[in-house]
């Protein structure tokens, strides 16, 4: 009971951390350009400020993840990373110059690197069956934060007073507000967050076991043919008269196992771990999904302004409704993940995303007809785009945690988030330069989605958890085959 209580408290604190991340994004982003204008900043400083935040996160994610793998101290890393969130938002509150604002977003971005450590912890502390459910809930928390953020701005924009030498107004108050939020979260993490031991291994369900056996048989055929890929040849070596398995296919005897207990990076090879077919496919899914998402977010506002005469209020309502749909989508995926395998959910998401992108290419690249027709076409396109996002996002994160080594999940999740960070930088740059030529912009996005769909189809047999949780280090291949 004590373990379950600590697990719930830790999960609650993680949810609050992601909630705060969503609130910060929704509170800072609407005001940062007007804030920069008061400091006589050039227009490109807006792009620099947004990119600096993402760039710092993608650099620090793998580093924080690596440290959490080596030390096993996720809590300490989260507390350390939050100090950068506090400092960065305080710098944003102080302001004074455009360079201070640029530095503030970079410092705050360093703190987002702790997300890799948190995802690594979630992977190690959950079973494979519940992992997609947990990831969906965590991602939904950030989306809730994106909805709460605009509501916070309603009272922050009314601030107009001095606090000692500092001016508190509608531009500086978001920084002060988020600084206080992260300070409170430091207390929450200290009191409620616990570095719990990994969950004991469990056998997969019967419906999961059959495709796992089929997956192993497919791999053995590839080994026999002598071709290269995600084969058991990489995971299997004679040891005496038998072949022994350990988590994620690494081979060891008792002494090596003890050494791995002390050092999770014992015999670790980044080439062997990440240059595998299934890993490359999932990293590609991470990049293309976020690239298309951020490109569409950049594209929507100019389209609504040009063809529907939407103003700030109409766009805010649209983004609010999209946020509600995303949250509902995450909870829908949370329910489906208990009944469907991750790779099935991924395929469903890709089908929806392809249909959505094709719809936008056909009807939104060059809108025709009355205002009502264009509005209806936009609603359908946005609905489909937003609906597919949770399916792809949750399934690819869950699958990635299962096809990479559990003991080095912090580093692996940091790498995954870094790939996503690159996508969030390139996506707006691509869309921002092609708002006048939507056929090219949407055509490339459609091409990327088609490429990803083909890759997933060709690698479908590999997109499944390896048989590592129910094979002990001393279980031989013959013993497994006889089961």
Residue, then its C-alpha position, 0 to 999 in steps of 0.5 A: x500500500x505504501x508503494x502504491x501511495x508513493x507511485x500515485x503521488x509521484x504520478x500526480x507531481x509528474x502531471x503537474x510538471x507537464x501541466x505547468x509546461x503547457x501553461x508556460x507555453x500558453x502564457x508566454x507565447x501570446x505576449x512575447x512579441x509585444x514585449x520585444x517590441x517595447x524593447x525595440x527588438x527586430x522582428x527576427x528576435x521573435x523567431x530567435x526567442x522561440x527557437x532558443x527555448x527549443x534548442x536548449x531543450x534538445x541539447x540538454x534532454x540527452x544529457x539529463x537523460x544520460x545522468x538519470x540512467x547513470x545515477x538513478x536519481x530522477x528526482x534530483x535532476x528534476x529539482x536541478x532542471x526546475x532551477x533553470x525554469x525559475x531563473x529563466x522566468x525571473x529573467x523574463x520578468x526583469x526584462x530590460x533588453x531584448x538580449x535579456x529576453x532571448x537569454x531568459x528563454x534559453x535558460x528556461x529551455x534548459x529546464x525542459x530537458x528534464x522531460x527525458x529523465x521523466x519519460x525514462x522513469x515512467x518507462x522503468x516504473x510501468x509495465x509494457x501493458x500500462x505504458x501507453x495509458x500512462x503516456x497518454x495521461x501525461x501528454x493530456x496534462x500538457x494539453x490541459x495546461x495549454x487551455x489553462x494558460x489563456x485563462x491565466x492571461x485574462x488576469x495577468x494582462x490587468x497587472x500594472x504596479x511596481x514591486x520594488x525596482x521592478x515593473x509588473x505589467x501585462x508583459x512582465x507579469x507572465x514571467x513573474x507568474x511562472x517563476x512562482x509556479x515553478x517555485x511551488x512545483x519545487x516544493x511539490x517535487x520535494x514532498x511528493x516525488x519518489x524515485x521508485x524501483x522498476x516494476x517486476x517483469x511480467x508476461x505479455x497477454x496471450x494475444x500479444x504473445x502470438x505476434x511476438x513469437x511470429x516476430x521472433x520467427x521472422x527474425x530467425x529467417x533473416x538470420x538464416x538468410x544472412x541479411x542485415x537488420x533488426x535480427x536476433x543475430x545481434x542479440x544472440x551469441x553461444x554461451x557454452x551449449x546455450x544462448x542466453x537472453x537478458x533485457x533488450x537482447x543483450x547477452x551476459x552471464x552472472x558477472x556481466x549482469x552484476x556489472x550492468x547493475x552498477x553501470x547501465x551503459x556496460x557494453x552499450x553501443x549507440x550504433x547497435x542501439x539506435x541504428x536499427x530499423x524499428x528505432x529509425x522508423x519511430x524517430x522518423x515518426x517523431x520528426x514528421x509528426x511534430x514537423x507537420x503539426x507545427x507547420x500547420x499551426x503556423x499556417x492556420x492563422x494566415x489562412x483564417x485571416x485571409x479567407x475568413x477574416x478571423x481576428x484574435x478572438x476567433x482564432x483564440x476560440x478555434x485554438x481552444x476548441x482544438x485543445x479540447x479535441x486533443x485532450x479528448x483524443x488522448x483519453x480516447x487513445x488511453x482507452x484504446x491502448x488497453x484493447x489494441x496494440x501500440x502498432x495498430x494505434x500508430x497505423x490508425x493515426x497515420x491513416x487519419x493524418x494522411x486523410x487530413x493532409x490530403x483534405x487540406x491539400x485538395x480544399x484548403x491550398x486554394x479555397x473556393x466557394x462561399x464563406x460558409x463552404x470554406x469555413x466547413x472545409x477548414x473545420x473538417x480539415x482541422x478536426x481530422x488533423x487534431x484527431x490523428x495527433x494523439x494516436x501517433x504521438x502516444x503510440x510512437x512514444x510507447x513503442x519507442x520505450x519498448x524497442x530500446x533498452x530499458x536501463x538506458x531509457x533516459x538517454x533514449x528518450x532524450x534523443x527522441x525529444x531532441x529529434x522532436x525539438x529539431x522538428x519544432x524548429x524547422x516546421x514553423x520555418x518551412x511553413x512561415x516561408x510558404x504561406x503564399x504557396x500552400x500547394x508546395x507546403x502541403x505537398x511536401x507534408x503529404x509526401x513526408x506522411x506518405x514516406x512514413x506510412x510506407x516505412x511503418x508498413x515495411x517495418x510493421x513486424x518489428x514494431x512490437x516489444x521484444x520478448x525480453x520481459x518474460x525471458x530471464x537472463x538464464x532462459x535458453x532459446x530452446x526453452x522458450x521455443x518449447x513453451 
